[in-house]
Amino acid sequence: MENQERPEGERRAKEEYAIVLDFLQNGYPFDKRPSHKKTPIVHALGKEHFTLLELVPKPGVTLQPNEEVYIGEEKREKIHHISGKLPMDRLTGTASSELNHVIEDIVKKNEKRFVEFFNKAQPLTTRMHQLELLPGLGKKHMWEIIEARKDKDFESFADIKARVKLMPDPEKIIIKRILLELRGDDKHRLFIER
């Protein structure tokens, strides 16, 4: 739903787990309050919907980049609460540099989910297809993918590359697309929740 209120009863997809991008033990450096009043802050990326989040850890908890933390509705071991969504331009330098690696890792570990996108992608309009939203894919690749998947579904990124001539690396274009969506560079969303 584009920039509209969600109907009663329809809920946003919530993240269950997040990957730590940065842990600010003493809170934000620009926070002018005395040290004892500052709250530790965690910048994290949701594993399922790629939501950038600001988290507050439980007292005494120390976290490391790339650490997975539970943030769902049940009892949380390390996270006290979720402060809210975080725009990409508010990420710390460390969080920004970790972001690519974390996304790459999630895409690799969930290859089947992203290969399924190539198998199920549909037209958005009569002139635009979801596949064309992937960086480096144009009409020619789109039609080759559609034709190849008619014979049989793709099974892996390697299978896509083998069956589609001159195909850019499918894993890399998925990662680029996720980063593009996180930056808000395109109104269409394939992989992240608004």
C-alpha positions in Angstrom: 0.0 0.0 0.0 1.6 3.2 -1.1 1.7 6.0 1.5 -1.7 5.1 2.9 -3.0 4.2 6.3 -3.4 0.5 6.7 -6.9 -0.8 7.0 -8.1 -1.8 10.5 -6.8 -5.3 11.3 -4.0 -5.3 8.7 -0.7 -5.3 10.6 2.8 -4.5 9.4 5.0 -7.5 9.1 7.2 -7.5 12.3 10.7 -8.6 12.6 11.5 -11.6 14.9 15.3 -11.4 14.6 17.8 -8.6 13.8 21.5 -8.5 13.0 23.5 -6.0 15.0 25.2 -3.5 12.7 26.7 -1.3 15.5 26.7 -1.2 19.3 27.1 2.3 20.9 27.9 1.4 24.5 27.7 5.0 25.6 24.9 6.1 23.4 25.2 8.7 20.6 28.4 10.9 20.7 26.2 13.9 19.9 24.0 13.3 23.0 25.1 16.1 25.3 23.7 14.5 28.5 26.0 13.3 31.2 27.4 9.7 30.6 25.3 8.2 33.4 22.1 9.4 31.7 22.9 8.2 28.2 21.3 5.0 26.9 23.3 2.3 25.0 22.0 2.1 21.4 22.1 -0.7 18.8 21.7 -0.2 15.1 20.4 -3.4 13.6 18.9 -4.8 10.4 15.8 -7.1 10.5 16.5 -10.5 9.0 13.2 -11.0 7.3 12.0 -7.6 6.0 15.4 -5.7 6.0 14.0 -3.1 8.4 16.7 -0.7 9.8 16.1 -0.5 13.5 17.3 1.4 16.6 17.3 -0.9 19.6 18.0 -0.4 23.3 19.8 -3.3 24.9 19.0 -4.6 28.4 21.3 -3.1 31.1 24.7 -4.7 31.2 24.4 -6.4 27.8 27.2 -5.9 25.3 26.7 -6.8 21.7 29.0 -7.3 18.7 28.4 -6.4 15.0 27.0 -9.4 13.1 25.4 -10.8 16.3 21.8 -12.1 15.8 19.3 -10.9 18.5 15.7 -11.8 19.1 13.4 -8.8 19.0 10.0 -10.6 18.7 7.0 -10.5 21.0 8.2 -13.2 23.4 10.8 -12.8 26.2 13.9 -11.1 24.9 17.3 -12.1 26.3 19.4 -9.1 25.2 17.1 -6.3 23.8 15.0 -4.2 26.2 12.9 -2.5 23.5 12.8 -1.3 19.9 13.1 2.5 19.7 11.9 2.6 16.1 12.8 2.5 12.5 16.0 4.1 11.5 16.6 6.0 8.2 19.7 4.9 6.3 21.3 8.3 6.5 21.3 8.1 10.4 23.4 5.0 10.5 26.8 5.3 12.2 29.9 4.8 10.0 30.4 1.3 11.4 26.7 0.4 10.8 26.9 1.6 7.2 30.0 -0.4 6.5 28.6 -3.5 8.1 25.3 -3.2 6.2 26.6 -4.6 2.9 28.2 -7.6 4.6 25.1 -8.4 6.6 22.7 -8.1 3.6 25.1 -10.3 1.6 25.1 -12.9 4.4 21.3 -12.9 4.6 20.9 -13.3 0.9 23.4 -16.2 0.8 21.8 -18.0 3.7 18.3 -17.5 2.2 19.2 -18.3 -1.5 16.0 -20.3 -2.0 13.8 -17.3 -1.0 15.5 -15.0 -3.5 15.7 -17.6 -6.3 12.0 -18.0 -5.8 11.6 -14.3 -6.6 13.0 -15.1 -10.1 10.5 -17.9 -10.5 7.5 -15.9 -9.3 8.1 -12.3 -10.4 5.1 -10.8 -12.2 4.4 -7.7 -14.3 3.7 -4.4 -12.3 2.0 -2.8 -15.3 1.6 -3.5 -19.0 5.0 -1.9 -19.6 7.0 -2.8 -16.4 7.9 -6.1 -14.9 9.2 -6.7 -11.3 12.4 -8.3 -12.9 13.2 -5.0 -14.6 13.5 -3.3 -11.1 16.6 -5.4 -10.5 19.8 -3.3 -11.3 21.4 -4.5 -14.6 18.3 -6.3 -15.9 16.5 -5.0 -18.9 13.8 -6.3 -21.2 16.1 -8.8 -22.9 17.1 -10.5 -19.6 13.5 -10.3 -18.4 12.2 -12.2 -21.4 15.0 -14.8 -21.2 14.3 -15.4 -17.5 10.5 -15.7 -18.2 11.2 -18.2 -21.1 13.7 -20.2 -19.1 11.4 -20.6 -16.0 8.6 -21.9 -18.3 10.7 -25.1 -18.8 11.3 -25.5 -15.1 11.8 -23.4 -12.0 15.3 -22.1 -11.2 16.9 -24.0 -8.3 19.8 -21.7 -7.4 21.7 -18.5 -8.4 24.1 -20.7 -10.3 21.2 -22.3 -12.2 19.9 -18.8 -13.2 23.4 -17.8 -14.5 23.7 -21.1 -16.4 20.3 -20.8 -18.1 20.2 -17.1 -18.9 22.8 -15.8 -21.3 25.1 -13.0 -20.1 23.1 -12.8 -16.8 24.6 -10.4 -14.2 25.4 -12.1 -10.9 21.8 -12.7 -9.5 23.1 -12.6 -5.9 24.8 -9.2 -6.4 21.8 -7.6 -8.1 19.5 -8.7 -5.3 21.9 -7.1 -2.8 22.1 -3.9 -4.9 18.3 -3.8 -5.1 17.9 -4.2 -1.3 20.3 -1.3 -0.7 18.5 0.8 -3.3 15.2 0.2 -1.5 16.7 1.0 1.9 17.9 4.3 0.6 14.4 5.0 -0.7 15.6 5.5 -4.2 12.6 3.8 -5.8 8.9 3.8 -4.8 8.6 0.1 -5.7 9.4 -2.4 -2.9 10.4 -6.0 -3.8 12.2 -7.0 -0.6 11.8 -4.5 2.2 8.7 -3.5 4.2 7.8 0.2 4.0 
